[in-house]
Amino acid sequence: MLLPYGSLRFRPRILLLAAAVFAATLWTLLWVGRQSAPRLPNAQTLERDYPLTWKHVQSFNGTGGAWYIPREWIGEGRPEPQTIVEAARMASDAATSKHHRQLAFSNIPLLVHQTSATARVTRWKPDVLPWVEQWLQYAVSPDRSPMAYFFWDDEGILAFMREFESDFLDHFNTLFTPVERADIFRILACKWFGGVYADVDTEPLKHPATWIRSSDLAVWTDEMTGSTYGHQFGQGASSPSDEASSRPVNLLWGLEADTDPQSDVYWRMGYTYPVQLTQWALASAPKHPVLSQFMDGLNAQISEAKKTSFDAAAAEKADPLTRTGPAAVTLATSTWLEKKVGFRWNALTGLKDGGRAKLVSDVLVLPITGFSPGRGKYGNMGSKPVTDPDARLHHHALGSWRRFDLIVEYGKFCRTMFGLCKAWTKVPG
């Protein structure tokens, strides 16, 4: 039921109707949720069903989390790292010096970063266990490109911040919520070490080494401006090699929103931009300037907020989606590409070309199917099934960082169903 936004005459009745329908829907969802609450398996079952997660995470004896580094990356006679920061530095150095330890067609090292408050598997939501197990299977399998794997707990993140971002540490601890700190950390881990970051509720559908294909780098044209982008391979460079020209990608994103910018669909679905990046997964070579652009934007927000006595209490009411989440990384990337090559951001849409990857400068943006396949009929935006060749990773959207808030849920319902409540808060009270 789509009603024109701005119709004042019937708005009170519409809002009452929205409230009534919302109440009925909410009761149904809460009742179903209580019937299907998952139970955590016991330790013996966990060890049997998820042996790699049990061995490399739960039983791992390290400081700051858990990690796995292929033995050949460490080298004979070199001591094992004692902390996760040492381990990540060692693996990053080993991978950035060898092209076969990087994603195809890129300079992105085959490191995987994941994080949660604790590396104790027995405290996790049971749903995430098979997906973490799959990440580890890709890492340790002798039949595939070996990868290093890092599971950062809260202690490891603070140790990382003290060593690499000490000037930002006080703000990190006092002005940001736990979900925002996780948002910031994923950007910084990729900035300093490089690699793939993936939330624990993501399921890898393909080995990251194969995420980038030569067809993803094809030349393409912005039909509005006539500007051409993409990569023209030289003769004999249609597959990964040591030639620098065949490794044009230094940053990899996927889309979570792909809508018509001339419509109101994007804000009705809760997005800030018609074409918006996802942040539950990304991949980068170390020191990419877009990641620095993200931090510059964050520091600018802090400086501006200080003028209005912004503090920890105010931070609790800030919207993490726009401050540190998908909208923030979209703004950082679009700003940098506009400055570097004059890029028109909405040219990334896949609505008119069936959804294709687009390389701009050294930034590759996958279509919505890349990191968000299998979306339902509503809000599909061109998303294809998880079995599609374009699908690299499936986000199961457990939303462990969310907490239920009746006011927020009502605003979402009102926005989606009736095209009202555009400015309604999205942050739990």
VEXDREN-2710 file (C-alpha; in Angstrom, 1 decimal):
% VEXDREN-2710
k/r/px/py/pz
1/MET/0.0/0.0/0.0
2/LEU/1.9/3.0/-1.3
3/LEU/0.5/6.4/-0.4
4/PRO/1.9/9.7/-1.7
5/TYR/4.2/11.4/0.8
6/GLY/3.0/14.9/1.7
7/SER/-0.7/14.2/1.7
8/LEU/-1.8/16.1/4.8
9/ARG/-5.6/15.5/4.7
10/PHE/-5.5/11.8/5.6
11/ARG/-2.3/11.6/7.5
12/PRO/-3.8/11.3/11.1
13/ARG/-6.0/8.4/9.9
14/ILE/-3.1/6.8/8.1
15/LEU/-0.9/7.1/11.3
16/LEU/-3.7/5.5/13.4
17/LEU/-4.0/2.7/10.8
18/ALA/-0.3/2.2/10.8
19/ALA/-0.2/1.9/14.6
20/ALA/-3.0/-0.7/14.6
21/VAL/-1.4/-2.8/11.9
22/PHE/2.0/-2.4/13.5
23/ALA/0.7/-3.6/16.9
24/ALA/-0.8/-6.8/15.3
25/THR/2.4/-7.5/13.3
26/LEU/4.6/-6.9/16.4
27/TRP/2.6/-9.3/18.6
28/THR/2.9/-12.0/15.9
29/LEU/6.7/-11.6/15.5
30/LEU/7.3/-11.6/19.3
31/TRP/5.2/-14.8/19.7
32/VAL/7.1/-16.6/16.9
33/GLY/10.4/-15.4/18.3
34/ARG/9.7/-16.9/21.7
35/GLN/8.8/-20.2/20.1
36/SER/12.1/-20.4/18.2
37/ALA/14.8/-19.3/20.7
38/PRO/18.0/-21.3/20.0
39/ARG/19.7/-23.4/22.6
40/LEU/23.5/-23.4/22.9
41/PRO/25.0/-26.9/22.4
42/ASN/27.3/-28.3/25.1
43/ALA/31.1/-28.2/24.8
44/GLN/31.3/-31.8/23.6
45/THR/28.9/-31.2/20.8
46/LEU/30.6/-28.0/19.8
47/GLU/34.0/-29.7/19.6
48/ARG/32.5/-32.6/17.5
49/ASP/30.5/-30.4/15.1
50/TYR/32.9/-27.5/14.7
51/PRO/36.4/-28.9/15.1
52/LEU/38.3/-26.1/13.5
53/THR/36.5/-23.4/15.5
54/TRP/37.1/-25.4/18.7
55/LYS/40.8/-25.9/17.9
56/HIS/41.7/-22.5/16.5
57/VAL/39.5/-20.2/18.5
58/GLN/38.0/-21.8/21.7
59/SER/41.2/-23.8/22.6
60/PHE/43.7/-21.3/21.3
61/ASN/46.1/-19.9/23.9
62/GLY/47.0/-16.4/22.9
63/THR/46.5/-12.8/24.0
64/GLY/43.9/-10.6/22.4
65/GLY/41.9/-13.3/20.7
66/ALA/42.8/-16.2/18.5
67/TRP/44.6/-16.6/15.2
68/TYR/45.8/-19.1/12.6
69/ILE/48.8/-18.3/10.3
70/PRO/50.0/-20.8/7.7
71/ARG/53.3/-22.3/8.9
72/GLU/55.1/-21.4/5.7
73/TRP/54.3/-17.8/6.2
74/ILE/56.1/-17.7/9.5
75/GLY/59.3/-19.3/8.3
76/GLU/61.7/-21.8/9.9
77/GLY/63.2/-20.8/13.2
78/ARG/61.1/-17.8/13.7
79/PRO/59.2/-17.7/17.0
80/GLU/55.5/-17.9/17.1
81/PRO/53.8/-14.5/17.9
82/GLN/52.5/-14.2/21.5
83/THR/49.8/-11.5/20.9
84/ILE/47.2/-11.0/18.2
85/VAL/48.8/-7.7/17.2
86/GLU/52.2/-9.3/16.7
87/ALA/50.5/-12.1/14.7
88/ALA/48.6/-9.7/12.4
89/ARG/51.7/-7.7/11.7
90/MET/53.7/-10.8/10.9
91/ALA/51.0/-12.2/8.6
92/SER/50.5/-8.9/6.8
93/ASP/54.2/-8.6/6.1
94/ALA/54.3/-12.2/4.8
95/ALA/51.3/-11.8/2.6
96/THR/51.9/-8.3/1.1
97/SER/55.3/-9.5/-0.2
98/LYS/53.9/-12.4/-2.1
99/HIS/51.3/-12.1/-4.8
100/HIS/50.1/-15.7/-4.4
101/ARG/49.1/-14.7/-0.9
102/GLN/46.7/-12.1/-2.1
103/LEU/43.2/-11.9/-3.7
104/ALA/43.4/-12.4/-7.4
105/PHE/43.9/-9.2/-9.5
106/SER/44.6/-7.3/-6.3
107/ASN/47.1/-6.3/-3.7
108/ILE/44.8/-7.3/-0.9
109/PRO/46.5/-9.9/1.4
110/LEU/44.7/-13.1/2.3
111/LEU/44.0/-12.2/5.9
112/VAL/40.5/-12.6/7.4
113/HIS/39.5/-10.5/10.4
114/GLN/36.5/-11.2/12.6
115/THR/35.6/-9.9/16.0
116/SER/33.4/-10.3/19.0
117/ALA/33.6/-9.4/22.7
118/THR/35.1/-12.8/23.5
119/ALA/36.8/-15.7/21.7
120/ARG/35.1/-18.2/24.0
121/VAL/32.9/-20.1/21.5
122/THR/30.7/-21.4/24.3
123/ARG/29.4/-17.8/24.8
124/TRP/28.5/-17.2/21.2
125/LYS/25.1/-17.4/19.5
126/PRO/25.0/-20.9/18.1
127/ASP/23.9/-19.6/14.7
128/VAL/27.3/-18.2/13.8
129/LEU/29.3/-21.4/14.5
130/PRO/28.9/-23.0/11.0
131/TRP/29.9/-19.8/9.3
132/VAL/33.0/-19.2/11.4
133/GLU/33.8/-22.9/10.7
134/GLN/33.5/-22.2/7.0
135/TRP/35.9/-19.3/7.2
136/LEU/38.4/-21.5/8.9
137/GLN/38.0/-24.3/6.4
138/TYR/39.0/-21.9/3.7
139/ALA/42.0/-20.8/5.7
140/VAL/43.5/-24.1/6.6
141/SER/42.5/-26.2/3.5
142/PRO/45.6/-27.5/1.7
143/ASP/43.6/-27.7/-1.5
144/ARG/43.0/-24.0/-1.7
145/SER/45.0/-20.8/-1.3
146/PRO/46.0/-20.7/2.4
147/MET/44.9/-17.7/4.5
148/ALA/45.7/-16.2/7.8
149/TYR/42.7/-15.9/10.2
150/PHE/42.3/-13.5/13.2
151/PHE/39.5/-13.4/15.7
152/TRP/39.9/-10.2/17.7
153/ASP/38.3/-9.9/21.2
154/ASP/37.9/-6.7/23.1
155/GLU/41.3/-7.0/24.8
156/GLY/42.9/-7.4/21.4
157/ILE/41.1/-4.4/19.9
158/LEU/42.3/-2.2/22.7
159/ALA/45.9/-3.4/22.4
160/PHE/45.7/-2.6/18.6
161/MET/44.3/0.8/19.3
162/ARG/47.0/1.6/21.9
163/GLU/49.7/0.7/19.4
164/PHE/48.4/2.0/16.1
165/GLU/45.8/4.7/17.0
166/SER/46.9/6.0/20.4
167/ASP/45.9/9.6/19.6
168/PHE/42.4/8.4/18.9
169/LEU/42.1/5.9/21.8
170/ASP/40.4/8.3/24.3
171/HIS/37.7/9.2/21.9
172/PHE/37.3/5.6/20.9
173/ASN/36.6/4.5/24.5
174/THR/34.4/7.5/25.6
175/LEU/32.5/8.8/22.6
176/PHE/31.5/5.6/20.8
177/THR/29.1/2.8/21.6
178/PRO/30.3/-0.9/21.3
179/VAL/28.8/-1.3/17.8
180/GLU/30.5/1.9/16.7
181/ARG/33.8/0.8/18.1
182/ALA/33.4/-2.5/16.1
183/ASP/32.7/-0.4/13.0
184/ILE/35.8/1.7/13.5
185/PHE/38.0/-1.2/14.3
186/ARG/37.2/-3.0/11.0
187/ILE/38.3/0.0/9.0
188/LEU/41.5/0.4/11.0
189/ALA/42.4/-3.3/10.9
190/CYS/42.2/-3.2/7.1
191/LYS/44.0/0.2/7.0
192/TRP/47.0/-1.1/9.0
193/PHE/47.2/-4.8/8.1
194/GLY/45.0/-5.1/5.0
195/GLY/42.8/-8.2/4.3
196/VAL/39.2/-9.2/4.5
197/TYR/36.9/-8.1/7.3
198/ALA/33.7/-10.1/7.7
199/ASP/31.1/-10.0/10.5
200/VAL/30.6/-13.3/12.3
201/ASP/27.1/-13.6/10.8
202/THR/28.5/-13.8/7.3
203/GLU/28.8/-17.0/5.4
204/PRO/31.6/-17.2/2.8
205/LEU/30.2/-18.7/-0.4
206/LYS/33.5/-18.7/-2.3
207/HIS/37.1/-18.6/-1.2
208/PRO/38.2/-14.9/-0.9
209/ALA/41.1/-15.6/-3.2
210/THR/38.6/-16.0/-6.1
211/TRP/36.3/-13.1/-5.2
212/ILE/37.7/-10.9/-8.0
213/ARG/37.5/-12.1/-11.6
214/SER/38.9/-10.5/-14.7
215/SER/35.4/-9.8/-15.9
216/ASP/34.8/-7.7/-12.8
217/LEU/37.5/-5.3/-14.1
218/ALA/36.1/-4.7/-17.6
219/VAL/35.9/-1.2/-19.0
220/TRP/32.5/0.5/-18.5
221/THR/31.1/3.9/-19.2
222/ASP/28.9/6.3/-17.2
223/GLU/26.1/6.9/-19.6
224/MET/25.3/10.3/-18.1
225/THR/28.8/11.8/-18.2
226/GLY/30.4/9.7/-20.8
227/SER/33.4/9.0/-18.5
228/THR/35.0/5.6/-18.9
229/TYR/36.4/3.5/-16.1
230/GLY/37.7/0.0/-15.6
231/HIS/40.9/-1.8/-16.5
232/GLN/42.3/-2.7/-19.9
233/PHE/44.5/-5.7/-19.5
234/GLY/47.6/-5.9/-21.6
235/GLN/48.2/-8.8/-23.9
236/GLY/48.8/-11.9/-21.9
237/ALA/47.6/-10.4/-18.7
238/SER/44.1/-11.8/-18.5
239/SER/44.9/-13.8/-15.4
240/PRO/46.7/-13.0/-12.1
241/SER/50.5/-12.6/-12.5
242/ASP/53.3/-10.7/-10.9
243/GLU/52.8/-7.8/-13.4
244/ALA/51.6/-4.7/-11.5
245/SER/49.2/-3.9/-14.4
246/SER/47.3/-7.1/-13.7
247/ARG/46.7/-6.2/-10.0
248/PRO/44.6/-3.1/-10.2
249/VAL/42.4/-3.5/-7.1
250/ASN/43.3/-2.1/-3.7
251/LEU/39.9/-1.8/-2.1
252/LEU/36.8/-4.0/-2.5
253/TRP/33.3/-3.1/-1.4
254/GLY/29.8/-4.5/-2.0
255/LEU/26.4/-2.8/-2.2
256/GLU/23.7/-3.1/0.4
257/ALA/21.3/-0.7/-1.3
258/ASP/20.7/-0.1/-5.0
259/THR/17.7/2.1/-5.7
260/ASP/16.4/4.7/-8.1
261/PRO/17.8/8.0/-6.9
262/GLN/14.8/9.8/-8.4
263/SER/12.4/7.9/-6.0
264/ASP/11.8/7.9/-2.3
265/VAL/12.5/4.1/-2.1
266/TYR/15.9/4.4/-0.4
267/TRP/14.7/6.4/2.7
268/ARG/11.5/4.4/3.0
269/MET/13.8/1.3/3.3
270/GLY/15.9/3.1/5.9
271/TYR/19.0/3.9/3.8
272/THR/20.8/7.2/3.7
273/TYR/21.8/7.1/0.0
274/PRO/20.1/5.5/-3.0
275/VAL/23.3/3.6/-3.8
276/GLN/24.9/2.6/-0.5
277/LEU/27.8/0.3/0.4
278/THR/27.6/-2.5/2.9
279/GLN/29.9/-2.7/5.8
280/TRP/29.4/-6.2/7.1
281/ALA/32.3/-7.2/4.7
282/LEU/35.1/-5.3/3.0
283/ALA/38.6/-6.0/1.7
284/SER/41.6/-3.7/1.3
285/ALA/45.3/-3.5/0.8
286/PRO/47.1/-1.7/3.7
287/LYS/47.0/2.1/3.9
288/HIS/44.3/2.7/1.3
289/PRO/43.4/6.4/1.4
290/VAL/39.7/5.8/1.5
291/LEU/40.1/4.3/4.9
292/SER/42.0/7.4/6.0
293/GLN/39.2/9.5/4.5
294/PHE/36.8/7.6/6.8
295/MET/38.9/8.5/9.9
296/ASP/39.2/12.1/8.7
297/GLY/35.4/12.3/8.5
298/LEU/35.1/10.8/11.9
299/ASN/37.5/13.3/13.5
300/ALA/35.8/16.2/11.8
301/GLN/32.5/15.0/13.3
302/ILE/34.1/14.9/16.7
303/SER/35.6/18.4/16.4
304/GLU/32.2/19.7/15.4
305/ALA/30.4/17.9/18.1
306/LYS/32.7/19.3/20.8
307/LYS/31.4/22.7/20.0
308/THR/28.0/21.5/21.4
309/SER/29.4/19.7/24.4
310/PHE/29.0/16.3/22.8
311/ASP/29.7/13.6/25.4
312/ALA/29.2/9.9/26.1
313/ALA/25.5/10.4/26.9
314/ALA/25.0/12.1/23.6
315/ALA/26.9/9.4/21.8
316/GLU/24.4/6.8/23.0
317/LYS/21.7/8.7/21.0
318/ALA/23.8/9.1/17.8
319/ASP/22.9/6.9/14.8
320/PRO/25.7/4.4/14.3
321/LEU/24.5/3.7/10.7
322/THR/25.3/7.2/9.7
323/ARG/28.1/8.0/12.1
324/THR/30.4/4.9/11.7
325/GLY/28.4/2.4/9.6
326/PRO/27.3/1.9/5.9
327/ALA/26.4/5.6/5.3
328/ALA/29.8/6.7/6.7
329/VAL/31.9/4.4/4.5
330/THR/29.7/5.3/1.5
331/LEU/30.4/9.0/2.2
332/ALA/34.2/8.4/2.6
333/THR/34.4/6.4/-0.6
334/SER/32.3/8.7/-2.7
335/THR/34.1/11.8/-1.5
336/TRP/37.5/10.3/-2.3
337/LEU/36.5/9.1/-5.7
338/GLU/35.0/12.4/-6.6
339/LYS/38.2/14.2/-5.6
340/LYS/40.4/11.8/-7.3
341/VAL/38.6/11.2/-10.7
342/GLY/35.5/13.3/-10.5
343/PHE/33.3/10.2/-10.2
344/ARG/29.5/10.5/-10.1
345/TRP/28.5/8.1/-7.3
346/ASN/25.1/7.0/-8.5
347/ALA/26.8/5.6/-11.7
348/LEU/27.5/2.5/-9.6
349/THR/23.9/1.4/-9.8
350/GLY/23.3/-2.0/-11.3
351/LEU/19.6/-1.5/-12.0
352/LYS/20.1/-0.8/-15.7
353/ASP/22.9/-3.3/-16.5
354/GLY/21.7/-6.4/-14.7
355/GLY/24.1/-5.9/-11.8
356/ARG/27.8/-5.8/-12.7
357/ALA/30.9/-5.1/-10.8
358/LYS/32.5/-1.7/-11.5
359/LEU/36.1/-0.7/-11.1
360/VAL/36.8/3.0/-10.4
361/SER/40.4/4.0/-9.9
362/ASP/41.6/1.2/-7.7
363/VAL/38.3/0.7/-5.9
364/LEU/36.1/-2.3/-7.1
365/VAL/32.4/-2.2/-6.1
366/LEU/30.6/-5.5/-6.5
367/PRO/26.9/-5.6/-7.4
368/ILE/24.4/-6.1/-4.7
369/THR/24.5/-9.9/-5.3
370/GLY/28.2/-9.9/-4.3
371/PHE/27.8/-9.4/-0.6
372/SER/24.0/-9.4/-0.3
373/PRO/22.5/-12.2/-2.3
374/GLY/19.3/-14.0/-1.6
375/ARG/17.2/-11.0/-0.6
376/GLY/13.4/-11.5/-0.6
377/LYS/10.9/-10.1/-3.1
378/TYR/10.5/-6.9/-1.2
379/GLY/13.5/-4.7/-1.3
380/ASN/15.3/-7.1/-3.7
381/MET/17.1/-4.3/-5.7
382/GLY/18.5/-6.8/-8.2
383/SER/19.8/-9.3/-5.6
384/LYS/20.2/-12.8/-7.1
385/PRO/20.1/-16.1/-5.3
386/VAL/23.0/-17.3/-3.1
387/THR/23.8/-19.9/-5.8
388/ASP/24.5/-17.2/-8.4
389/PRO/28.1/-16.9/-9.6
390/ASP/28.2/-13.3/-8.5
391/ALA/27.5/-14.2/-4.9
392/ARG/30.6/-14.2/-2.8
393/LEU/29.3/-14.0/0.7
394/HIS/25.9/-14.2/2.4
395/HIS/25.0/-11.9/5.3
396/HIS/22.5/-13.6/7.7
397/ALA/21.7/-10.3/9.4
398/LEU/21.4/-11.6/13.0
399/GLY/21.7/-8.0/14.2
400/SER/23.3/-8.9/17.5
401/TRP/24.2/-5.3/18.0
402/ARG/20.5/-4.2/17.9
403/ARG/18.2/-4.0/20.8
404/PHE/14.4/-3.9/20.4
405/ASP/12.8/-0.5/20.7
406/LEU/9.1/0.0/20.1
407/ILE/9.5/3.6/18.9
408/VAL/12.2/2.7/16.4
409/GLU/10.2/-0.2/15.1
410/TYR/7.1/1.9/14.7
411/GLY/9.0/4.5/12.7
412/LYS/10.4/1.7/10.4
413/PHE/6.9/0.3/9.8
414/CYS/5.4/3.8/9.2
415/ARG/8.2/4.7/6.7
416/THR/8.1/1.4/4.8
417/MET/4.3/0.9/4.5
418/PHE/3.0/4.4/4.3
419/GLY/5.8/6.6/3.1
420/LEU/5.6/8.8/6.3
421/CYS/7.9/9.3/9.3
422/LYS/11.0/10.1/7.2
423/ALA/12.7/11.9/10.1
424/TRP/11.6/9.4/12.8
425/THR/14.5/8.2/15.0
426/LYS/16.3/5.0/14.1
427/VAL/18.2/4.9/17.4
428/PRO/16.8/3.0/20.5
429/GLY/16.0/5.3/23.3
END
